[in-house]
């Protein structure tokens, strides 16, 4: 059965919520992909939503007291515990509904955080919330480093990126480790819904948020967010970089529903070389052809692994 | 940066840190320069707790190790600091204080005095706390912190604030002392000898009691031997301001202005916050009867000053918490007003 969501692309602009829940006038940098992503996410969620926000750029730019960009109930919490607070909010709403103290409405709790607050210091809180099965969504806005404190590397920083605590130089390639595959870790938690997304594919992202919202139980969305300041790219390439990340296979968009993998956008038959993506970013400027090749090999391998999962996960489930 | 260079010169070969404003300059400096020295290791950890426990490991292996953070990060590290004290392991922890409680803000403040001087984590322990007030002192005290930590096998804290972290002043690095730390404390394989054990978990209460008293005796020795302070303009002073770190710098500026308007004010600046220079302050109270404690908090060191003076002198307090850094002129006006107005003088809040 093809639901409305499957055909969403056709008449999407009419179905996107006109209401802005993350209003303009905040203090994000020019060309900030993350602010755009948050805005799109809110459109997907609608008004019956409570947001818990870990410390990071999104909190700093949106809530300079006494102003706020949020038109949704929003709570800012410490760096490591966005998911834990989200779990608490969700449980509290459940209890209040059960006791009849609030109207019996489907209010979704959504915890958000950056990559540092998700894959590094906030990891155990997310893992705990997913494991306990709270009816909530966690959205990680991944701009691939600690941008708020000044571009320090994180567990989500890709290989070869130059950051202030992994500077590239004569003896160093920059960041030495590969990007932590957080969506895969979440799949391993056996949660009903896991997806990757990017602000450069707005309808795809909104669809995924809507799907995550309709799921009973925990859902996780990993959203790549371009950061011109930290990536040393010009601010007008924000959307382009997001698209290139997907088209080169560096950050494929897929979803995992109850263990079943599916690509959500049509990927080109032949992926673009990853160099196209890297050369637009100053943080990769120092990479030698050899290192580019190393990067390309890794991307190809990861993409192959994913395609295999897409191909075979259906039959795994039927076995 | 200064702290980083001083630490490397003092022989620090392990640094673990996590991003937090306002101390990222130090982490960034270490990431670049640790690799330039032989055996130097820099790790950006996944959390503050991981960083302090990495330091514990390095210290147990006998390496001079350091970590740094700012107020909320130091709160997270308390688990490890308590453990370092229990295991009697040396380490240097840098705290560039910002406004609190909670996440507070990122402006310079002095609200972590209690946390630093009372141990901070759980259990019966103390940490050596050094409070620099200039770039020169940042460098010198960082080096001294490593020596003190080694000598007493106890964590030492550099307690400064965001202001000190962003300051630039000409500085001369002193020559580092050769390290005096017994190989027998280091876990580097027992070889053919007896197994070496570092213990933080002591289950039998009697044994734990003995360990607690052993630590207490050590803290007593530190209290007797290691207090430091600076006395400034104390001759014929009618009022002595007690302040440390950035607050002491502001006071020095204010003293000059107050002198011009005919009020003779001196400064007593504790350099070691723990051990607190109780004896020196008490002796001072034989000469001067009026004290004013000035902190960028709502009054924390104030309690130590009260304990030291034990009611033998008048104590007033001036506080600017929350990341507000008053100018010397503002402070001078406040001192004059509070001191001249005898009705309110001596009242705390």
Interface residues (C-beta under 8 A of the other chain):
Chain A: X55 X78 X79 X80 X116 X120 X121 X123 X146 X148 X149 X150 X152 X153 X155 X164 X165 X166 X167 X169 X171 X172
Chain B: X17 X18 X19 X20 X21 X24 X27 X28 X31 X32 X35 X42 X44 X46 X47 X48 X72 X76 X102 X103
